[in-house]
Amino acid sequence: MLLLLGLPVFAQSSEKAQKLFYDQQYEEAREIYGALLRKSPKNVLNNYRYARCCYELGDVEQAIKHFEIAGERYPLRNYYLGELYFTTYRFDKSIEAYDKYLPTLKDADERIPQIREKMARAEMAGRFLARVEDVAIVDSMVVDKDDFLAHYRIGSELGVLLQERLRLSEDRVEDKISYMTQRQDRIYFSDSIEGRMDIFTSYRLLDGWSKQMSLSDVINSGGDENYPFLMPDGVTMYFASDGENSMGGYDIFITKYVPATNMYLTPENVGMPFNSPYNDYMMLIDEVNGVGWFATDRYQPEGKVAIYRFVPNEEKKIVKSEDEDYVRQVAQLKLFRKAEVTAGSAPSQKKRQSSGQGKEFEFAVTDRLVYTRAEQFKSPEALAMWEELNVLMDEQENMKGQLEALRREYAQEKDDAALAVIASKILALEKKIHEQEATVHEKMLQVRNEEIKALKP
């Protein structure tokens, strides 16, 4: 008798949940579907709709869990899983989910190109996840998007940055960023053209400013380009773009100007953890004080952004771990190294020193074992390789010093022919340093592996 009375109540609950679901009242619908699942945890429809409610309400992990329980009966779940896996940095699973969804669409379905683009972005993001940079974070703050740039504390030696708000339509507002060089002889700024943001430039003349012109076709590539910042070397530029090489929303890119050809090199995505599937922008590096800034709206409420202050690496350090969850959390900036900050001084990291007997340094043998003195090495072979590694790193430091001298020389030179020669030297030396970095990285792995073999019982 109790069972018979319970059936109509169950049916009424299902009908009420369904009505709330179709009326897009997801919070109320989720409560009822949750109660129904407690009675019948494997019900496919209820799991699917509970997951949809969680998806709409931003409860990502619960949405993934119940979409997975729901199985393949409702093909649209693979589309949602594709999105959810992507935002949680499970890029291989994202591609797999989208790939399952595509055959359920008709050949002429207009969503097919969009899904293939999402798959391409997931594939690219997967490559970035394999090379997450190990960055030391000084601090972060959450501020209003409307005036976020006011929270960047930079000196006049870096130039002047200004932020305005530009309304492109009733429901779209963009930042208009202007950057003037320290010499105040050139300005780079973003502006709207045909509803799209591009980066423009103008020179100071004797009686005013030159007519604005598009900065470069390789920078203004068809998406929205914004947030320009030129390094004091006059060559290196950071900007943000949501074009085809972006993971989603704005990503931060770096490019270099080549005076000899009056062109910019093809911009490169700076990768993770600076970039994400959300909006990341306004990268600024102060090399003199050893600090950088960038902004992101990842995991932030509408109208808010997080500003991160970090210590730029002298050479790119890649996070090395077989723990995929750990790497994902570092890429998402849920985990990071904390930079050392001394009162009254710029943020810093511990500097590498010569590894001779009695000298201190810092070398991570494993995630939990760090050597600070040469006497700690157990393997004579590893110690010898460590000494060779230090010679390579000293050579690299010398080349970086030469590079900085060339950049200063470039900034002071006026003659176009001389500028072209210096620029050629800068590019050649940068290439040599990049090749040396690869050699150093390989040697570092050899030292670590040799020492680990000696540590094994």
Summary of the structure (lengths in Angstrom):
residues: 457
radius of gyration: 26.8
end to end distance: 68.7
largest distance: 97.8
contacts: 1332
relative contact order: 0.07
helix: 44%
strand: 24%
